[in-house]
Amino acid sequence: MMVRELSLVESFRDLRLQFDLQPNIIKCCTLRISSDVYDRIREKQREDEELVKILNALGTDQAKEFNTGTDGLLRYMDRTC
């Protein structure tokens, strides 16, 4: 394997790529890309005092337009807060 190819493989290791090395071929088998945007939004919602009050009032008349999805994000009329 050429030094350049080895360097490329080492760079991709941090991306959690799964690859198959053969004498003349490098195959990328899986590429998974994810985002932590929802996690960051969820964290910030839990830090906001007003949104925490709404979260605590879910299911009451005070927060009837609000809900949480399966992802745990607080939403107002199906829009992320």
C-alpha positions as CSV (number, residue, x, y, z in Angstrom):
1,M,0.0,0.0,0.0
2,M,1.3,3.4,-0.8
3,V,2.1,5.9,2.0
4,R,-0.5,8.3,0.6
5,E,-3.2,5.7,0.8
6,L,-2.3,4.7,4.3
7,S,-2.4,8.4,5.3
8,L,-5.9,8.7,3.8
9,V,-7.1,5.5,5.6
10,E,-5.8,6.9,8.9
11,S,-7.6,10.2,8.3
12,F,-10.9,8.4,7.7
13,R,-10.5,6.3,10.9
14,D,-11.8,9.2,12.9
15,L,-14.9,9.3,10.7
16,R,-15.8,5.7,11.7
17,L,-15.7,4.5,8.2
18,Q,-15.7,0.8,7.7
19,F,-13.4,-0.2,4.9
20,D,-12.0,-3.3,3.3
21,L,-8.3,-3.4,2.2
22,Q,-7.2,-5.6,-0.6
23,P,-4.0,-5.5,-2.6
24,N,-5.1,-3.0,-5.2
25,I,-8.4,-1.8,-3.9
26,I,-9.8,0.1,-0.9
27,K,-13.6,-0.2,-0.5
28,C,-15.6,2.0,1.7
29,C,-18.4,-0.2,3.0
30,T,-20.4,2.1,5.3
31,L,-20.7,5.8,5.8
32,R,-22.8,7.1,8.6
33,I,-23.3,10.8,9.0
34,S,-25.1,12.1,12.0
35,S,-25.8,15.5,13.5
36,D,-26.0,16.6,17.1
37,V,-28.3,19.5,16.4
38,Y,-31.3,17.9,18.0
39,D,-29.3,17.0,21.1
40,R,-28.0,20.6,21.4
41,I,-31.6,22.0,21.0
42,R,-32.9,19.6,23.6
43,E,-30.1,20.7,26.0
44,K,-30.8,24.4,25.5
45,Q,-34.5,23.9,25.9
46,R,-33.8,22.3,29.3
47,E,-31.7,25.3,30.3
48,D,-34.3,28.0,29.3
49,E,-36.4,28.9,32.4
50,E,-39.6,29.7,30.4
51,L,-39.4,26.5,28.4
52,V,-38.8,24.5,31.5
53,K,-42.0,26.0,32.9
54,I,-43.9,24.9,29.8
55,L,-42.4,21.4,29.9
56,N,-43.7,21.1,33.5
57,A,-47.1,22.3,32.4
58,L,-47.5,19.9,29.5
59,G,-50.9,18.2,29.5
60,T,-52.6,21.2,31.2
61,D,-54.6,24.0,29.7
62,Q,-51.7,26.4,30.2
63,A,-49.6,24.4,27.6
64,K,-52.3,22.9,25.4
65,E,-50.6,24.0,22.2
66,F,-47.3,22.5,23.2
67,N,-46.1,18.9,23.0
68,T,-42.9,16.8,22.9
69,G,-42.1,14.5,20.1
70,T,-40.5,11.1,20.2
71,D,-37.2,12.8,20.0
72,G,-37.9,14.7,23.3
73,L,-37.9,18.2,21.7
74,L,-40.5,20.7,22.9
75,R,-42.7,21.9,20.1
76,Y,-45.4,24.6,19.8
77,M,-48.0,23.7,17.2
78,D,-45.6,21.1,15.8
79,R,-42.7,23.7,15.4
80,T,-39.6,23.2,17.4
81,C,-39.2,25.9,20.1
